[in-house]
Amino acid sequence: MRSSRKSVVTRRLFTQTLLFSMAVPVSALSAACGAGDADERATTEDGGADGSAPSASEYADGDYTATGWYGGQPSSIGVEVTLENAVLTAVTVTPHATDPTSLDYQRRFADAVPSVVVGKRIDEVNVGRLAGSSGTPIGFNDALRQIREEARRP
């Protein structure tokens, strides 16, 4: 009886995983052009209230700064962007870590992220694991969320 139940659970997990993978847009799975690491990703996400991406006119051009938070300690990074017609034209990440290992991950991320996101629409950027760092991108995405809110026109 246990092996039968285990088989049913395994089939359900496989089916759920398969269905989820089919629902993920192809663009979300493709690697972005950048530093060349296989773990670099910039994916799209819906930004509009009706599921459509906001138009360029929905964002005000300018320079924006935010602090992105992540992790349990918590950790943070500074993010500065320049936005023109809803496109990121410049990105600077400032590491805040004091721990040598964390600082190394943040520095590597800071060096790699501009080549992945500059030239992309702000509402299409959602960075995944990059330059060996899986935590720093969470902070970067948090900062971009704040910047989107600040830059969005009423």
Backbone hydrogen bonds in HBPLUS format (Angstrom, degrees):
<---DONOR---> <-ACCEPTOR-->    atom                        ^
c    i                          cat <-CA-CA->   ^        H-A-AA   ^      H-
h    n   atom  resd res      DA  || num        DHA   H-A  angle D-A-AA Bond
n    s   type  num  typ     dist DA aas  dist angle  dist       angle   num
A0005-ARG N   A0001-MET O   3.06 MM   4  6.33 159.5  2.11 151.5 156.2     1
A0006-LYS N   A0002-ARG O   2.84 MM   4  6.03 159.7  1.88 152.3 158.7     2
A0007-SER N   A0003-SER O   2.94 MM   4  6.04 148.3  2.04 138.2 146.4     3
A0008-VAL N   A0004-SER O   3.06 MM   4  6.37 151.4  2.15 144.2 151.3     4
A0009-VAL N   A0005-ARG O   2.97 MM   4  6.24 163.8  2.00 153.7 157.6     5
A0010-THR N   A0006-LYS O   2.89 MM   4  6.06 158.7  1.94 146.4 152.8     6
A0011-ARG N   A0007-SER O   2.92 MM   4  6.13 158.9  1.96 146.7 152.2     7
A0012-ARG N   A0008-VAL O   2.94 MM   4  6.18 157.2  1.99 149.3 155.6     8
A0013-LEU N   A0009-VAL O   2.95 MM   4  6.20 165.2  1.97 154.4 157.7     9
A0014-PHE N   A0010-THR O   2.94 MM   4  6.14 160.5  1.97 149.7 155.4    10
A0015-THR N   A0011-ARG O   2.88 MM   4  6.05 162.5  1.91 150.4 155.1    11
A0016-GLN N   A0012-ARG O   2.84 MM   4  6.04 164.5  1.86 155.4 159.6    12
A0017-THR N   A0013-LEU O   2.90 MM   4  6.01 160.8  1.94 148.3 154.0    13
A0018-LEU N   A0014-PHE O   2.88 MM   4  6.04 159.4  1.92 149.6 155.7    14
A0019-LEU N   A0015-THR O   2.89 MM   4  6.08 166.2  1.91 152.9 156.3    15
A0020-PHE N   A0016-GLN O   2.92 MM   4  6.06 160.4  1.96 147.8 153.4    16
A0021-SER N   A0017-THR O   2.92 MM   4  6.07 162.8  1.95 149.5 154.4    17
A0022-MET N   A0018-LEU O   3.06 MM   4  6.27 142.3  2.21 144.4 154.2    18
A0023-ALA N   A0019-LEU O   3.19 MM   4  6.40 132.4  2.42 137.8 149.7    19
A0023-ALA N   A0020-PHE O   2.98 MM   3  5.12 133.2  2.20  99.8 113.1    20
A0028-ALA N   A0025-PRO O   2.95 MM   3  5.30 137.8  2.13 105.7 117.7    21
A0029-LEU N   A0026-VAL O   2.97 MM   3  5.29 148.0  2.07 106.8 116.7    22
A0040-GLU N   A0037-ASP O   3.35 MM   3  5.72 162.1  2.39 116.5 115.6    23
A0128-GLY N   A0041-ARG O   3.26 MM  87  5.28 159.0  2.31 129.4 133.7    24
A0043-THR N   A0126-ASN O   3.23 MM  83  5.12 164.1  2.25 120.2 124.9    25
A0048-GLY N   A0052-SER O   2.47 MM   4  4.74 121.8  1.79 133.3 153.3    26
A0051-GLY N   A0048-GLY O   3.10 MM   3  5.06 162.1  2.13 105.9 109.3    27
A0058-GLU N   A0055-SER O   2.91 MM   3  5.47 160.4  1.94 117.0 123.6    28
A0059-TYR N   A0056-ALA O   3.18 MM   3  5.86 171.4  2.18 121.0 123.2    29
A0153-ARG N   A0058-GLU O   2.57 MM  95  5.14 164.1  1.60 139.2 144.7    30
A0060-ALA N   A0151-ALA O   2.78 MM  91  5.24 158.7  1.82 144.0 149.2    31
A0062-GLY N   A0083-LEU O   2.94 MM  21  5.31 154.0  2.01 141.7 146.6    32
A0083-LEU N   A0062-GLY O   2.80 MM  21  5.31 165.9  1.82 155.9 160.5    33
A0064-TYR N   A0081-VAL O   2.87 MM  17  5.36 161.8  1.90 154.8 160.6    34
A0081-VAL N   A0064-TYR O   2.87 MM  17  5.36 159.2  1.91 152.6 159.4    35
A0066-ALA N   A0079-VAL O   2.92 MM  13  5.41 152.2  2.00 151.4 160.3    36
A0079-VAL N   A0066-ALA O   2.83 MM  13  5.41 157.0  1.89 168.7 174.4    37
A0068-GLY N   A0077-ILE O   2.88 MM   9  5.41 156.4  1.93 162.2 165.7    38
A0077-ILE N   A0068-GLY O   3.02 MM   9  5.41 143.6  2.15 143.5 154.3    39
A0070-TYR N   A0075-SER O   2.94 MM   5  5.37 152.0  2.02 149.0 150.6    40
A0075-SER N   A0070-TYR O   2.78 MM   5  5.37 173.4  1.78 178.0 176.2    41
A0078-GLY N   A0094-THR O   2.87 MM  16  4.70 175.7  1.87 145.3 146.1    42
A0094-THR N   A0078-GLY O   2.76 MM  16  4.70 160.8  1.80 132.9 139.5    43
A0080-GLU N   A0092-THR O   2.85 MM  12  5.12 162.6  1.88 155.6 160.5    44
A0092-THR N   A0080-GLU O   2.83 MM  12  5.12 157.1  1.88 152.9 157.4    45
A0082-THR N   A0090-ALA O   2.94 MM   8  5.03 146.7  2.05 139.9 140.7    46
A0089-THR N   A0082-THR O   2.88 MM   7  5.51 165.2  1.90 151.0 155.6    47
A0084-GLU N   A0087-VAL O   2.97 MM   3  5.24 166.0  1.99 147.4 150.6    48
A0087-VAL N   A0084-GLU O   2.95 MM   3  5.24 158.2  1.99 110.8 118.0    49
A0122-ILE N   A0086-ALA O   2.83 MM  36  5.85 158.1  1.88 154.4 160.2    50
A0088-LEU N   A0120-LYS O   2.93 MM  32  5.82 168.1  1.95 162.3 158.5    51
A0119-GLY N   A0088-LEU O   2.70 MM  31  5.50 168.8  1.71 163.6 167.3    52
A0103-LEU N   A0099-ASP O   2.82 MM   4  5.92 163.0  1.85 163.3 169.2    53
A0104-ASP N   A0100-PRO O   3.01 MM   4  6.14 150.1  2.10 139.6 146.9    54
A0105-TYR N   A0101-THR O   3.13 MM   4  6.50 159.9  2.17 151.6 155.6    55
A0106-GLN N   A0102-SER O   2.91 MM   4  6.18 164.4  1.93 154.7 159.2    56
A0107-ARG N   A0103-LEU O   2.86 MM   4  6.02 157.7  1.91 149.0 155.2    57
A0108-ARG N   A0104-ASP O   2.98 MM   4  6.18 162.6  2.01 151.5 156.0    58
A0109-PHE N   A0105-TYR O   2.94 MM   4  6.11 158.9  1.98 149.1 155.4    59
A0110-ALA N   A0106-GLN O   2.83 MM   4  6.00 161.8  1.86 148.3 153.7    60
A0111-ASP N   A0107-ARG O   2.99 MM   4  6.21 148.4  2.09 146.0 153.6    61
A0112-ALA N   A0108-ARG O   3.10 MM   4  6.27 147.3  2.21 142.7 151.2    62
A0112-ALA N   A0109-PHE O   3.06 MM   3  5.14 120.2  2.43  97.6 112.7    63
A0113-VAL N   A0109-PHE O   2.90 MM   4  5.87 162.3  1.93 168.1 169.3    64
A0116-VAL N   A0113-VAL O   2.97 MM   3  5.13 142.6  2.12 106.6 118.1    65
A0117-VAL N   A0113-VAL O   3.07 MM   4  6.25 149.5  2.16 161.5 170.0    66
A0118-VAL N   A0114-PRO O   2.97 MM   4  5.40 163.0  2.00 144.0 148.8    67
A0120-LYS N   A0117-VAL O   3.05 MM   3  5.57 153.8  2.12 142.6 141.8    68
A0124-GLU N   A0121-ARG O   2.94 MM   3  5.35 161.6  1.98 115.2 121.0    69
A0125-VAL N   A0122-ILE O   3.46 MM   3  5.55 164.4  2.49 104.1 108.5    70
A0130-LEU N   A0133-SER O   3.04 MM   3  5.33 157.5  2.09 146.3 148.0    71
A0133-SER N   A0130-LEU O   2.85 MM   3  5.33 164.0  1.88 121.5 124.8    72
A0138-ILE N   A0135-GLY O   2.93 MM   3  5.47 135.4  2.14 114.4 126.3    73
A0139-GLY N   A0136-THR O   3.05 MM   3  5.18 117.1  2.46 101.6 116.3    74
A0140-PHE N   A0136-THR O   2.95 MM   4  6.27 155.9  2.00 153.3 161.1    75
A0141-ASN N   A0137-PRO O   2.84 MM   4  6.02 164.7  1.86 150.2 153.3    76
A0142-ASP N   A0138-ILE O   2.98 MM   4  6.17 147.4  2.09 140.6 149.9    77
A0143-ALA N   A0139-GLY O   2.97 MM   4  6.24 157.4  2.02 148.3 153.7    78
A0144-LEU N   A0140-PHE O   2.92 MM   4  6.24 158.6  1.97 151.9 158.2    79
A0145-ARG N   A0141-ASN O   2.94 MM   4  6.13 149.0  2.04 141.8 150.0    80
A0146-GLN N   A0142-ASP O   3.14 MM   4  6.47 157.0  2.19 147.6 152.6    81
A0147-ILE N   A0143-ALA O   2.93 MM   4  6.23 155.7  1.99 149.5 156.8    82
A0148-ARG N   A0144-LEU O   2.80 MM   4  6.01 157.2  1.86 151.2 156.9    83
A0149-GLU N   A0145-ARG O   3.08 MM   4  6.37 160.4  2.12 147.4 152.1    84
A0150-GLU N   A0146-GLN O   2.98 MM   4  6.26 156.9  2.04 147.8 154.2    85
A0151-ALA N   A0147-ILE O   2.80 MM   4  5.92 159.8  1.84 154.5 159.9    86
A0152-ARG N   A0148-ARG O   2.90 MM   4  5.84 134.0  2.12 145.8 155.8    87
